[in-house]
Amino acid sequence: MSKFQINSQRKLGKISKYIYGQFAEHLGRCVYEGVWVGEESNIPNVKGIRQDVVEALRAIQVPVIRWPGGCFADEYHWKDGIGPKENRKSMVNTNWGGVTENNHFGTHEFFELCEQIGAEVYINGNVGSGTVQEMSEWVEYMTMPGQSPMADWRRENGRDFPWKVKFFGVGNESWGCGGNMRPEYYADLYRQYQTYVRHYSQDKIYKIACGPNVDDYHWMEVLMRNAGHFLDGISLHHYALASYWENKRPATGFPEEEWFSLIDSALKMDELITKHSTIMDKYDPDKRVGLIVDEWGSWLAVEPHTNPGFLYQQNTIRDAMIASLTLNIFHRHNERVHMANIAQMVNVLQAMLLTKGDQMIKTTTYYVFDLYKNHMDAELIDVTGLGSDHTDFTISKKDNVLTISICNYDLNNSDEITFDIRDTQVSSVIAEALVGTEMDQHNTFENPDNLVKTNFTDFNLNDNHSLTVNVPPMSVVSLYVQTT
Ligand code: AHR
């Protein structure tokens, strides 16, 4: 039993909608099959993009999509992915399964996808194996409104008006798959490459440098010191693992201790953001520079009989806990975390959606993003009080609605929580939830609605200023409190 006081007039910063970003890499079946089926496909599509996926992603209001990688980004040559499809050069995806792809999904198709979903664009450029000129011309191709060699080429390929590139990443994991660089060298390369990421219009491009791997605080220090003035954001990657010693533990049928070890690993995100942010504060006390957590989520064993290089994993109520707890951490660090992109959108790692032929299912993680969507661009609200060990929540306010999202990751016990809301008048409360009954409960193509969001009624509003909620074990509950 826990008690909290909501101080609804005390606002603790705006939760950027970009925290709800997605990541779509040319990896396994994320782009090909997951998003792109081609115009000739029997699967309902518009301009080659499957509509079941678009519709599901529109419903959770995806604000931004990062593309084309990941490790793939540093081997991607954008000019191979434009123009008539039959003339496009194929390429070997050396990072992910060694498969050959035909480059039919390129720049134009990516912008089409974002337009259909209503998302903004985060392009990740190639530093590892690409040139400064190549990166610079890509930006010119996408954003130059007037006449220029690249803008004219874009028009020849069917797009008159420039697109808006909101975010641009200069390399990915440059300490690893993106070139195995040392931070001093990368910081210099970053300064050089970003110089030629030009602004061709009033729309300022938010430039993101490749940041540290997990707890590489030295990388952060060097980058902030040597390149801090030239960047808007620095990326951070952290994946939750169920075992530190043995990578890739099963996504389903796991023992009880791995329920908690995966959650503990995810909760490390708080420490990482706090410590990296402390280093950033030294060089950027005003928190102008964003920490961009552009890869996060659980990394588990692939499904049996699937290509290990495709990273196709199942998604259970445990993943829903990971999503909810991690989003709560991002909310609390809203001053520093300007964007986050869960890995990845479809069919890869902790995905929103899984597809098989013409079938598509929503994962437990999808439902958390659905339950949490009110927090986008809302004000984080102050709360005081003491709770139990396995419960965590976010309370935010937007348009006179307080959204209270609670995660109870206890395996057996519900938590009765009372929220005192004395400083405002409550007129009504409605609620929804995702409630697990087994710790590896998940949806399958045979049983797609095994675990879905439902209406939730186990709460009481007393005298219009005290709300008692009985939060079931293994659940995420969102209450929408209308205030006057
Ligand atoms: O998301 C899968 C991979 O994980 C990305 O390509 C890479 O950046 C990271 O190591």
Residues whose N, C-alpha, C, O or C-beta is under 5 A from the ligand:
A	BS01	AHR	G70 C71 F72 E173 A343
